[in-house]
Amino acid sequence: MNWQRITGIVLVLLGIIGIIFKGFTWSSRKPIIQVGTVHMDVTVHHHLWVEPVVAGLAIVLGIILLVLSFRSPRP
């Protein structure tokens, strides 16, 4: 497998995942105060939204790379 096929497959898979899940959410803990043995943390929620247009473009570019990888001559 050459780099075009691998990149094409990855782009198609990421695009499909982006369309299905529409983004990613995760949480992290951030310390606020620590005095001796007493400490306070806060949970921070992070969101990374994937626009459907971006996911669609990833799928289209991945398919184009896959088609070009099968059409290019092999050394």
KOLTILUM-955739 format. One record per atom (N, C-alpha, C): residue in one letter; atom name; x, y, z. Coordinates in nm, 3 decimals, padded with zeros to 5 digits, always signed. Each point is the difference from the previous one (the first is absolute). Example, Ala and Ser with C-alpha at 12.3 -4.5 7.8 and 13.67 -1.06 7.14 Angstrom:
residu: a, atome: N, xx: +01.319, yy: -00.569, zz: +00.780 .
residu: a, atome: CA, xx: -00.089, yy: +00.119, zz: +00.000 .
residu: a, atome: C, xx: +00.090, yy: +00.120, zz: +00.000 .
residu: s, atome: N, xx: -00.035, yy: +00.105, zz: -00.072 .
residu: s, atome: CA, xx: +00.082, yy: +00.119, zz: +00.006 .
residu: s, atome: C, xx: -00.077, yy: +00.109, zz: +00.073 .
// end
This chain:
residu: m, atome: N, xx: +00.085, yy: -00.119, zz: +00.000 .
residu: m, atome: CA, xx: -00.085, yy: +00.119, zz: +00.000 .
residu: m, atome: C, xx: +00.089, yy: +00.124, zz: +00.000 .
residu: n, atome: N, xx: -00.037, yy: +00.094, zz: -00.084 .
residu: n, atome: CA, xx: +00.078, yy: +00.123, zz: -00.003 .
residu: n, atome: C, xx: -00.067, yy: +00.107, zz: +00.086 .
residu: w, atome: N, xx: +00.062, yy: +00.116, zz: +00.008 .
residu: w, atome: CA, xx: -00.046, yy: +00.105, zz: +00.090 .
residu: w, atome: C, xx: -00.136, yy: +00.055, zz: -00.042 .
residu: q, atome: N, xx: -00.032, yy: -00.002, zz: -00.130 .
residu: q, atome: CA, xx: -00.129, yy: +00.051, zz: -00.046 .
residu: q, atome: C, xx: -00.115, yy: -00.088, zz: +00.050 .
residu: r, atome: N, xx: +00.017, yy: -00.129, zz: -00.005 .
residu: r, atome: CA, xx: -00.105, yy: -00.090, zz: +00.047 .
residu: r, atome: C, xx: -00.021, yy: +00.013, zz: +00.150 .
residu: i, atome: N, xx: +00.109, yy: +00.003, zz: +00.074 .
residu: i, atome: CA, xx: -00.011, yy: +00.010, zz: +00.146 .
residu: i, atome: C, xx: -00.065, yy: +00.132, zz: +00.039 .
residu: t, atome: N, xx: +00.044, yy: +00.110, zz: -00.061 .
residu: t, atome: CA, xx: -00.058, yy: +00.131, zz: +00.029 .
residu: t, atome: C, xx: -00.147, yy: +00.005, zz: -00.041 .
residu: g, atome: N, xx: -00.033, yy: -00.058, zz: -00.114 .
residu: g, atome: CA, xx: -00.139, yy: -00.003, zz: -00.045 .
residu: g, atome: C, xx: -00.089, yy: -00.077, zz: +00.095 .
residu: i, atome: N, xx: +00.046, yy: -00.115, zz: +00.045 .
residu: i, atome: CA, xx: -00.079, yy: -00.081, zz: +00.093 .
residu: i, atome: C, xx: -00.019, yy: +00.075, zz: +00.132 .
residu: v, atome: N, xx: +00.106, yy: +00.062, zz: +00.050 .
residu: v, atome: CA, xx: -00.010, yy: +00.075, zz: +00.126 .
residu: v, atome: C, xx: -00.097, yy: +00.116, zz: -00.014 .
residu: l, atome: N, xx: +00.007, yy: +00.074, zz: -00.111 .
residu: l, atome: CA, xx: -00.092, yy: +00.113, zz: -00.019 .
residu: l, atome: C, xx: -00.145, yy: -00.046, zz: -00.009 .
residu: v, atome: N, xx: -00.025, yy: -00.107, zz: -00.071 .
residu: v, atome: CA, xx: -00.137, yy: -00.051, zz: -00.011 .
residu: v, atome: C, xx: -00.052, yy: -00.044, zz: +00.138 .
residu: l, atome: N, xx: +00.082, yy: -00.072, zz: +00.075 .
residu: l, atome: CA, xx: -00.043, yy: -00.044, zz: +00.133 .
residu: l, atome: C, xx: -00.024, yy: +00.117, zz: +00.094 .
residu: l, atome: N, xx: +00.090, yy: +00.098, zz: -00.001 .
residu: l, atome: CA, xx: -00.019, yy: +00.117, zz: +00.086 .
residu: l, atome: C, xx: -00.124, yy: +00.080, zz: -00.040 .
residu: g, atome: N, xx: -00.026, yy: +00.010, zz: -00.129 .
residu: g, atome: CA, xx: -00.120, yy: +00.069, zz: -00.046 .
residu: g, atome: C, xx: -00.127, yy: -00.070, zz: +00.044 .
residu: i, atome: N, xx: -00.002, yy: -00.133, zz: -00.010 .
residu: i, atome: CA, xx: -00.117, yy: -00.076, zz: +00.043 .
residu: i, atome: C, xx: -00.020, yy: +00.014, zz: +00.151 .
residu: i, atome: N, xx: +00.108, yy: -00.009, zz: +00.076 .
residu: i, atome: CA, xx: -00.010, yy: +00.018, zz: +00.145 .
residu: i, atome: C, xx: -00.048, yy: +00.140, zz: +00.034 .
residu: g, atome: N, xx: +00.049, yy: +00.101, zz: -00.074 .
residu: g, atome: CA, xx: -00.043, yy: +00.138, zz: +00.024 .
residu: g, atome: C, xx: -00.147, yy: +00.021, zz: -00.029 .
residu: i, atome: N, xx: -00.053, yy: -00.066, zz: -00.102 .
residu: i, atome: CA, xx: -00.142, yy: +00.013, zz: -00.031 .
residu: i, atome: C, xx: -00.085, yy: -00.074, zz: +00.103 .
residu: i, atome: N, xx: +00.043, yy: -00.116, zz: +00.043 .
residu: i, atome: CA, xx: -00.078, yy: -00.079, zz: +00.095 .
residu: i, atome: C, xx: -00.004, yy: +00.068, zz: +00.138 .
residu: f, atome: N, xx: +00.115, yy: +00.040, zz: +00.051 .
residu: f, atome: CA, xx: +00.007, yy: +00.052, zz: +00.137 .
residu: f, atome: C, xx: -00.012, yy: +00.152, zz: +00.009 .
residu: k, atome: N, xx: +00.021, yy: +00.072, zz: -00.107 .
residu: k, atome: CA, xx: -00.012, yy: +00.146, zz: -00.007 .
residu: k, atome: C, xx: +00.092, yy: +00.074, zz: +00.097 .
residu: g, atome: N, xx: +00.099, yy: -00.066, zz: +00.053 .
residu: g, atome: CA, xx: +00.095, yy: +00.069, zz: +00.086 .
residu: g, atome: C, xx: +00.044, yy: -00.089, zz: +00.115 .
residu: f, atome: N, xx: +00.085, yy: +00.057, zz: +00.083 .
residu: f, atome: CA, xx: +00.056, yy: -00.073, zz: +00.111 .
residu: f, atome: C, xx: -00.012, yy: +00.084, zz: +00.126 .
residu: t, atome: N, xx: -00.029, yy: -00.064, zz: +00.112 .
residu: t, atome: CA, xx: -00.010, yy: +00.068, zz: +00.128 .
residu: t, atome: C, xx: +00.086, yy: -00.076, zz: +00.101 .
residu: w, atome: N, xx: +00.076, yy: +00.076, zz: +00.079 .
residu: w, atome: CA, xx: +00.079, yy: -00.063, zz: +00.104 .
residu: w, atome: C, xx: +00.008, yy: +00.094, zz: +00.119 .
residu: s, atome: N, xx: +00.034, yy: -00.054, zz: +00.114 .
residu: s, atome: CA, xx: +00.008, yy: +00.076, zz: +00.124 .
residu: s, atome: C, xx: +00.141, yy: -00.008, zz: +00.056 .
residu: s, atome: N, xx: +00.039, yy: +00.106, zz: +00.068 .
residu: s, atome: CA, xx: +00.129, yy: +00.000, zz: +00.069 .
residu: s, atome: C, xx: -00.017, yy: +00.067, zz: +00.136 .
residu: r, atome: N, xx: +00.085, yy: -00.038, zz: +00.091 .
residu: r, atome: CA, xx: -00.006, yy: +00.059, zz: +00.134 .
residu: r, atome: C, xx: +00.112, yy: +00.101, zz: +00.013 .
residu: k, atome: N, xx: -00.035, yy: +00.115, zz: +00.056 .
residu: k, atome: CA, xx: +00.096, yy: +00.109, zz: +00.016 .
residu: k, atome: C, xx: +00.004, yy: +00.041, zz: +00.147 .
residu: p, atome: N, xx: +00.119, yy: -00.003, zz: +00.061 .
residu: p, atome: CA, xx: +00.008, yy: +00.039, zz: +00.141 .
residu: p, atome: C, xx: -00.020, yy: +00.152, zz: +00.017 .
residu: i, atome: N, xx: -00.077, yy: +00.038, zz: +00.102 .
residu: i, atome: CA, xx: -00.025, yy: +00.142, zz: +00.026 .
residu: i, atome: C, xx: +00.082, yy: +00.045, zz: +00.121 .
residu: i, atome: N, xx: -00.019, yy: -00.069, zz: +00.111 .
residu: i, atome: CA, xx: +00.067, yy: +00.039, zz: +00.125 .
residu: i, atome: C, xx: +00.061, yy: -00.125, zz: +00.063 .
residu: q, atome: N, xx: +00.122, yy: +00.018, zz: +00.051 .
residu: q, atome: CA, xx: +00.062, yy: -00.109, zz: +00.076 .
residu: q, atome: C, xx: +00.072, yy: +00.062, zz: +00.118 .
residu: v, atome: N, xx: -00.055, yy: -00.025, zz: +00.119 .
residu: v, atome: CA, xx: +00.057, yy: +00.051, zz: +00.124 .
residu: v, atome: C, xx: +00.025, yy: -00.120, zz: +00.090 .
residu: g, atome: N, xx: +00.125, yy: -00.035, zz: +00.017 .
residu: g, atome: CA, xx: +00.033, yy: -00.117, zz: +00.080 .
residu: g, atome: C, xx: -00.057, yy: -00.126, zz: -00.062 .
residu: t, atome: N, xx: -00.081, yy: -00.071, zz: +00.080 .
residu: t, atome: CA, xx: -00.061, yy: -00.123, zz: -00.051 .
residu: t, atome: C, xx: -00.138, yy: +00.024, zz: -00.061 .
residu: v, atome: N, xx: -00.047, yy: +00.124, zz: +00.008 .
residu: v, atome: CA, xx: -00.131, yy: +00.033, zz: -00.056 .
residu: v, atome: C, xx: +00.019, yy: +00.056, zz: -00.140 .
residu: h, atome: N, xx: -00.073, yy: -00.054, zz: -00.095 .
residu: h, atome: CA, xx: +00.007, yy: +00.053, zz: -00.136 .
residu: h, atome: C, xx: -00.139, yy: -00.006, zz: -00.064 .
residu: m, atome: N, xx: -00.020, yy: +00.091, zz: -00.094 .
residu: m, atome: CA, xx: -00.127, yy: +00.007, zz: -00.072 .
residu: m, atome: C, xx: +00.028, yy: -00.009, zz: -00.150 .
residu: d, atome: N, xx: -00.078, yy: -00.080, zz: -00.068 .
residu: d, atome: CA, xx: +00.012, yy: -00.015, zz: -00.144 .
residu: d, atome: C, xx: -00.132, yy: +00.041, zz: -00.065 .
residu: v, atome: N, xx: +00.010, yy: +00.038, zz: -00.126 .
residu: v, atome: CA, xx: -00.120, yy: +00.028, zz: -00.078 .
residu: v, atome: C, xx: +00.009, yy: -00.085, zz: -00.127 .
residu: t, atome: N, xx: -00.114, yy: -00.052, zz: -00.043 .
residu: t, atome: CA, xx: -00.007, yy: -00.078, zz: -00.123 .
residu: t, atome: C, xx: -00.032, yy: +00.094, zz: -00.115 .
residu: v, atome: N, xx: +00.086, yy: +00.000, zz: -00.101 .
residu: v, atome: CA, xx: -00.018, yy: +00.085, zz: -00.117 .
residu: v, atome: C, xx: -00.041, yy: -00.091, zz: -00.117 .
residu: h, atome: N, xx: -00.110, yy: +00.036, zz: -00.065 .
residu: h, atome: CA, xx: -00.049, yy: -00.076, zz: -00.115 .
residu: h, atome: C, xx: +00.047, yy: +00.068, zz: -00.128 .
residu: h, atome: N, xx: +00.057, yy: -00.078, zz: -00.089 .
residu: h, atome: CA, xx: +00.050, yy: +00.050, zz: -00.128 .
residu: h, atome: C, xx: -00.083, yy: -00.061, zz: -00.113 .
residu: h, atome: N, xx: -00.024, yy: +00.080, zz: -00.102 .
residu: h, atome: CA, xx: -00.077, yy: -00.047, zz: -00.115 .
residu: h, atome: C, xx: +00.076, yy: +00.032, zz: -00.128 .
residu: l, atome: N, xx: +00.009, yy: -00.095, zz: -00.089 .
residu: l, atome: CA, xx: +00.057, yy: +00.021, zz: -00.132 .
residu: l, atome: C, xx: -00.104, yy: -00.045, zz: -00.101 .
residu: w, atome: N, xx: -00.067, yy: +00.097, zz: -00.062 .
residu: w, atome: CA, xx: -00.107, yy: -00.030, zz: -00.094 .
residu: w, atome: C, xx: +00.057, yy: -00.013, zz: -00.140 .
residu: v, atome: N, xx: -00.045, yy: -00.101, zz: -00.073 .
residu: v, atome: CA, xx: +00.042, yy: -00.022, zz: -00.138 .
residu: v, atome: C, xx: -00.118, yy: +00.039, zz: -00.089 .
residu: e, atome: N, xx: +00.021, yy: +00.099, zz: -00.084 .
residu: e, atome: CA, xx: -00.106, yy: +00.042, zz: -00.091 .
residu: e, atome: C, xx: -00.025, yy: -00.108, zz: -00.104 .
residu: p, atome: N, xx: -00.125, yy: -00.022, zz: -00.039 .
residu: p, atome: CA, xx: -00.030, yy: -00.103, zz: -00.100 .
residu: p, atome: C, xx: +00.068, yy: +00.027, zz: -00.135 .
residu: v, atome: N, xx: +00.020, yy: +00.128, zz: -00.032 .
residu: v, atome: CA, xx: +00.066, yy: +00.034, zz: -00.127 .
residu: v, atome: C, xx: +00.145, yy: -00.048, zz: +00.003 .
residu: v, atome: N, xx: +00.067, yy: +00.018, zz: +00.112 .
residu: v, atome: CA, xx: +00.140, yy: -00.043, zz: +00.013 .
residu: v, atome: C, xx: +00.008, yy: -00.153, zz: -00.008 .
residu: a, atome: N, xx: -00.093, yy: -00.068, zz: +00.066 .
residu: a, atome: CA, xx: +00.000, yy: -00.146, zz: -00.005 .
residu: a, atome: C, xx: -00.029, yy: -00.049, zz: -00.142 .
residu: g, atome: N, xx: -00.091, yy: +00.066, zz: -00.069 .
residu: g, atome: CA, xx: -00.030, yy: -00.036, zz: -00.138 .
residu: g, atome: C, xx: +00.118, yy: +00.023, zz: -00.092 .
residu: l, atome: N, xx: +00.071, yy: +00.111, zz: +00.020 .
residu: l, atome: CA, xx: +00.120, yy: +00.027, zz: -00.080 .
residu: l, atome: C, xx: +00.108, yy: -00.105, zz: +00.025 .
residu: a, atome: N, xx: +00.013, yy: -00.044, zz: +00.124 .
residu: a, atome: CA, xx: +00.099, yy: -00.105, zz: +00.031 .
residu: a, atome: C, xx: -00.035, yy: -00.128, zz: -00.073 .
residu: i, atome: N, xx: -00.128, yy: -00.034, zz: -00.006 .
residu: i, atome: CA, xx: -00.042, yy: -00.122, zz: -00.071 .
residu: i, atome: C, xx: +00.028, yy: +00.014, zz: -00.149 .
residu: v, atome: N, xx: -00.034, yy: +00.116, zz: -00.059 .
residu: v, atome: CA, xx: +00.022, yy: +00.021, zz: -00.143 .
residu: v, atome: C, xx: +00.148, yy: -00.003, zz: -00.034 .
residu: l, atome: N, xx: +00.083, yy: +00.068, zz: +00.080 .
residu: l, atome: CA, xx: +00.145, yy: -00.001, zz: -00.025 .
residu: l, atome: C, xx: +00.058, yy: -00.140, zz: +00.016 .
residu: g, atome: N, xx: -00.049, yy: -00.074, zz: +00.098 .
residu: g, atome: CA, xx: +00.047, yy: -00.137, zz: +00.019 .
residu: g, atome: C, xx: -00.034, yy: -00.089, zz: -00.118 .
residu: i, atome: N, xx: -00.122, yy: +00.015, zz: -00.053 .
residu: i, atome: CA, xx: -00.040, yy: -00.079, zz: -00.117 .
residu: i, atome: C, xx: +00.085, yy: +00.038, zz: -00.121 .
residu: i, atome: N, xx: +00.026, yy: +00.130, zz: -00.018 .
residu: i, atome: CA, xx: +00.084, yy: +00.044, zz: -00.111 .
residu: i, atome: C, xx: +00.139, yy: -00.060, zz: +00.011 .
residu: l, atome: N, xx: +00.058, yy: +00.002, zz: +00.120 .
residu: l, atome: CA, xx: +00.133, yy: -00.060, zz: +00.019 .
residu: l, atome: C, xx: -00.002, yy: -00.150, zz: -00.027 .
residu: l, atome: N, xx: -00.106, yy: -00.068, zz: +00.042 .
residu: l, atome: CA, xx: -00.008, yy: -00.143, zz: -00.027 .
residu: l, atome: C, xx: -00.009, yy: -00.029, zz: -00.149 .
residu: v, atome: N, xx: -00.081, yy: +00.077, zz: -00.071 .
residu: v, atome: CA, xx: -00.013, yy: -00.021, zz: -00.144 .
residu: v, atome: C, xx: +00.133, yy: +00.028, zz: -00.071 .
residu: l, atome: N, xx: +00.068, yy: +00.108, zz: +00.039 .
residu: l, atome: CA, xx: +00.128, yy: +00.033, zz: -00.061 .
residu: l, atome: C, xx: +00.107, yy: -00.105, zz: +00.032 .
residu: s, atome: N, xx: -00.008, yy: -00.059, zz: +00.118 .
residu: s, atome: CA, xx: +00.102, yy: -00.100, zz: +00.036 .
residu: s, atome: C, xx: -00.016, yy: -00.127, zz: -00.083 .
residu: f, atome: N, xx: -00.122, yy: -00.033, zz: -00.042 .
residu: f, atome: CA, xx: -00.019, yy: -00.118, zz: -00.083 .
residu: f, atome: C, xx: +00.029, yy: +00.029, zz: -00.147 .
residu: r, atome: N, xx: -00.005, yy: +00.126, zz: -00.040 .
residu: r, atome: CA, xx: +00.026, yy: +00.034, zz: -00.139 .
residu: r, atome: C, xx: +00.148, yy: +00.026, zz: -00.027 .
residu: s, atome: N, xx: +00.075, yy: +00.036, zz: +00.102 .
residu: s, atome: CA, xx: +00.141, yy: +00.033, zz: -00.021 .
residu: s, atome: C, xx: +00.080, yy: -00.127, zz: -00.029 .
residu: p, atome: N, xx: +00.098, yy: +00.009, zz: -00.089 .
residu: p, atome: CA, xx: +00.083, yy: -00.118, zz: -00.031 .
residu: p, atome: C, xx: +00.090, yy: -00.037, zz: +00.119 .
residu: r, atome: N, xx: +00.016, yy: -00.128, zz: +00.018 .
residu: r, atome: CA, xx: +00.085, yy: -00.048, zz: +00.109 .
residu: r, atome: C, xx: +00.140, yy: -00.028, zz: -00.055 .
residu: p, atome: N, xx: +00.101, yy: +00.041, zz: +00.076 .
residu: p, atome: CA, xx: +00.138, yy: -00.025, zz: -00.049 .
residu: p, atome: C, xx: +00.041, yy: -00.145, zz: +00.012 .
// end
